[in-house]
Amino acid sequence: MQRRQFLRVASLCLATTAIAKPAIAQSNPAIKWRLTSSFPKSLDTLYGASETIAKYVSEATDRQFEIEPFAAGEIVPGLNALDAVSNGTVEACHTAPYYYFGKDPTFALFCAVPFGLNTRQQNAWFYDGDGLKLMNEFCQKFNVYSLPAANSGCQMGGWFRKEVKEVADFKGLKFRIGGFAGLTIQKLGGVPQQIAAGDIYPALERGTIDAAEWVGPYDDEKLGLNKIAKYYYYPAWWEGSTANHLMINLGKWNELPKRYQTIVAGAAAYANAEALAKYDARNPAALRKLIAGGTELRPFSAPIMEACLKASNEVNTATAATNPDFKRVLESMQAFRNEEYFWWQVAEYGYDTFMIRSRGRG
């Protein structure tokens, strides 16, 4: 009797083992992806987000799921990253969606638009509002799945060879500016230029452009923009927050086991927070160094800000009138922004303004 019972238990164990091994193999398949970045390796904050994602995915899957990052230009030019993912040349990319506003201006709303959300508001809209849902409903049209992955925070207004004292100073100004905001610059009489990071310095040096914006002190110093232009303006009213994204070929995303999808989403979310932390920690020292080296810090005047807001609202209205996707996402974003500022003016703004005034008093 005991012998029969033992054999029955042993048989069950063997059967369980035989079933378990394929199940584990199915949930942990060996996968290798290529990821093309829109950024050069010299920008450790932005290109580094790709490395962070690859590292966490690899470690969380015991190296079963490997993602190999490539810098802009190694596989495709930085501004062609979305196309490479959409057509299956690579499985994923790390990029700024507003680079593709020419395909559809709705892309910009998930990245940065003039007078949009600030950083915490943008993250809240993605993670606890309708942002992620709206983004991936829209991105299906381009055969991609998208996740926020490396927010820069509020950016600087850029480097100018001459002072910008009034709105008329934008007329004829050849200005490197990313994405949809170029339409507002155009409305003010400027000539927007969308140029990849690695090409900004030579364009500014040769006089192909008169001014350029990138991100902020830490990155801008790495690009050497302070060596060519003297005046450093703030804030970037067109980028109160900038959400760079991990974009994945939709078919490849759907093929992933649910466990791998969860790991990728977690890695992207970590990269999103990590990039912002790096900028917040490193920008102060970089700004002090730039000022010590002769950079002249200038705020955009209130009249310029008001004129830019007016021009931006006109661009948004005209775009929404002809693009239902843009209209739907814009309305969601603006409603969320306005409700958030109801809260911001109560606590966040009051606290920050008091602490800024008080810091000199210890």
N, C-alpha and C positions, 0 to 999 in steps of 0.2 A: 504493500500500500504506500509506504513511504517512498519506495523507489519510483512508483508510478507518479506520485505527486511531484517528486523532484524533476522527473523527465518533463512533466507538463509545464512546470515553472521555467525550466531551462529552454523549452521550445518557445514559450512566450517571450522570454528575454531575447532570444535570437531573432524572433520575428520583429520585435520592437526595434532592435538595432538595425535590422535590414531596412525598416521603414524610415528610421531617423536619419540615416546617412544621406539618402537622396534628398530629404526635406531640408537638411542643413545646406547641402550643396546648392539646392535651388534658391535658398534665401541668401546665400553668400557666393554668387557666381564671380568668376574672375573677369573683370571688365577694365579696359583701358580706354581712356578718352584723351583727346587733345583739346586744349582751351587756348584760344587766341585772345590776347589782350589788346585794348586800344591804346595802351600806355607803354612808354619805354621803361626799361629796367632801372634807369636812373631815378625814377619817381617811386621810391620804395613804399610810399603810402598807398598809391593806387595800384601799381603793378604788384605790390606786396599782398594785396587782397587776394589775387589769384593764387599766390603761393600759400596763403593761410587756408583758403578753401581746399586746395589740393592736400595739404598736410593733414587737416582734420578728417577729411574723407578717408584718406589712406589709413590713418591710425585707428579710426573707429571701425574699419572693416578688416583689420589685420592684414592690410596691404592687398586685399582682394580687389578693391576698387581704386584704381590709380588714375589720377588726372594730371596730365603734363601741361604746364603753362608755357606759352610762347609770347614773347614781347611783340609789340606792334612792328610789322614789317617782316617778321621771321616767317610767317606763313602768308598773311595778307596784310595790306596796309591797315593802320589803326581804324580808319573810318569805314572800312569794309567788313568789320567784324560781324555785324548782324547778317549780312548777305552770306557769309561763310557758314554761319550756323543754320540759317534758313534753308540753304540748298544742300546741306549735309557735308560740306567740305571738312568741317570740324564739328565735334559734338556740342561744344559750348564756347562762349566768349564772355569776357568781362569788359563792359563798355558803359558809356553814358547814352541813354536812350535818346536824348535830345539831338544827338548827332544825326538822327534819321528823320528829323521833322520834315525833310523834303519828300520822304515817302508818305508821311502822314503826320500833321502837326500834333496829333494826339499823343505821339511818343513823348513829346516834351513835357506834358503834364505829369508824367510818371518820373521825371528827372528834375527839371527846374524850369520855371517860367517866371517872368517878371511879376514881382509882388505876390508871390505864391506863399506856400507854407514855410514856417521856420522848421528847424531840424526835428525837434521833438514832436511838433505837430505832424510833420510828414511821416515820421515813423508810426505815430498813433493812427494816422489815416490808413497806412498800409496794414499794420498788424491788428488793429481793433476797429477800423472803419471799413469802408468799401474799397480802399485802394488796391489791395492785392486781387480781389475778385474782379474789379473793373479792368485792371491791367491784363490779367490772363485771359479774360474774355476777348479783349482787343487783340492780344498777341497771337491768338489762334490764327488770325488772318495772315500772319507772317511765319507760321509754322514754328513758333518758339514758345517756351515756357520761361517766365522771368521771375527773379527773386531779387529784392534789394540787397546790395552787397558792397558797401563802402560809401558811407555818407561823408561829405567833406565839411558839413556845417556851413554857416554863412560865409560867403567868399568876399574877396576884395574887388574893388571896382576897376583895378588894372593900372597899367603903366602908360603914361602919356609924355610925349616930348614937350608939349606946351600945356600950360594951365587951361583948365576948363572952367571958366568963370560964369558963363551963361549958356543958355540952350543953343544960341546961334553958333557956339564953338563946335557943335557936333556936325555942322554943315560941311560936307566934303571930307570929313574925317574917315580915313581908312582904318577900320578898327577890327582887330581879331577878336571875335566874340563867339562863343559856342551856342549853337542851337537856335531855338525859336526867338530868343531875345533880339536876334539880328533884325527881325522885322520891325521892332520898336525903334531900334537905332536908325533903320532906314526911314521910318516915318519922321524922325527928327532931322533928316537930311544927311545922316552918316552913310558910309559904305561898309557894310559888315563883311567880314571875311572869316570863314570857318577853316582853321588851319590846325593840323595835328600838333601835339605838344612839341615834338622834336623839330618842327619846322618854324616855330614861332621866333626863336632868336635870330636866325638868318634873315627872316622876312623883315623883322624890325630893324636889324642892322643895315640891310640894303635899302631901307626906305620904302619897301613894297607896302608896308603898313605904317601908320602914324602912331598907333597905340595898340596895346594888347592886354587882355586879361587871361589869367589861367585859374588859379585857385586862391592861394594866399601866401603869406610870407615864407613858410617852410619850403613849399614847392617852387615858388617864384624865384627864390634865391638860387635853388639848384639849377633852374633854367637860365640864370644869369641875366634876367630881364632888367635888373637894376643897373647893369653896366651900360645900358643903351638909353633908357628913359629915366628921367629924374623924378617926375611927379607920380606919386602913388595915391590913387583915389579910393575912397570907401564910402558906403558899402556897395557891394554888387546888388543893386536893387533887382537884378534879373536872377540872382541865385541866393536867396535867403536860406536856401538849403539845396544841396545837390545830391540826388540819390543815383549812384552808379549801380549797375545791375549785373548779376550773373544770368545770362540768357542761354537756354539749352534747347537744342533741337527737339521739337515736340514729340516726334516719334521715339527718339532715344530716351526722353524723360518717361514716356508712358511704358517703355519696355523695362524700366528699372523695377526691381522688387520694392515693395512699399517701405521696407526697412532702409534701403538705400536712398529712397526719396526723402525720408525723414532725416537721414544723416546729412544729405546735401543741403536741405533747408536749414538745418541747425548750423552747418558750417558757414553758409551765406549770412545768416543772422549774426554770427559771431564776427565775421569779417566786416559787417556793417557797423557794429559797435566799435570794433578795434580801430578801424580807419579814423573814425570820429575822435576817439580817444587820442590817437597819435597827433592829429591836427591840433586838438585843444591843448595838448601838452607841449608841442613843439613850436607852435606859431608865436607865442610871446617872445621867446629868446631870439627867434629869427627876425621878428619885427624890430627888436632893439638893435640887432646887428645891422640891419638895413639902414635904420635911421642914423646910427653912428657912422655909417659909411657914406652919408650924404644924401640919402633918399629923403625927399620932402613929402610928408604925409598931408593929404588934403581931403576934406569931406566934400561930397557933392552938395551944393547949396540946396536950400529948401525949394526955391523956384525951379531948379533943375529936376529935383525929385518929383515935384508936382506935375511938371510938364511930361516927365517920363511915365508917370502913373496914368495921366490922361491919354497919352499915345498908346500905352499898353492896353488900356480898356477898349480903345477903338479897334485895335488889332484883334483882341479876343472876341469882340462883338461880331466883327466881319467874318472871322474864321468860323465861329459857332453857327453863323447863319447858313453856311454851306457844308458843314461837316457835322453830322449827327453824333458821331463818336466823340468828337472834341467837345461838343455842347454838353453831352451827358456827363463826361468826366470832369469838365470845367465846373459845372454846377455842383457836383459832389464835392470837389476840392474847395470851392469858394464857400459853400455852406459850412463845411467842416472848419475852415480857417476862421470864419466869422464867429462861430460858436466857441472856438478855442480862445480867441482873443477876449471874449467875455470873461473867461476864467483867468487868462494871463494878466489882465489889468488889475485883477484883485490881489493876486499873490506874487507871481513871478516877477512882474514888472516892478512892483513896489519894493520887493526885497532887493532885486539887482540894482536898481537906481540908488537905493539907500547905501548899499555896500560899496558901490563905485564912488559915491561922494565921500564915504567914510574911510576908505582904505588909506588915504594919506595921513589920517589921524591915528592910525594904529588900532 
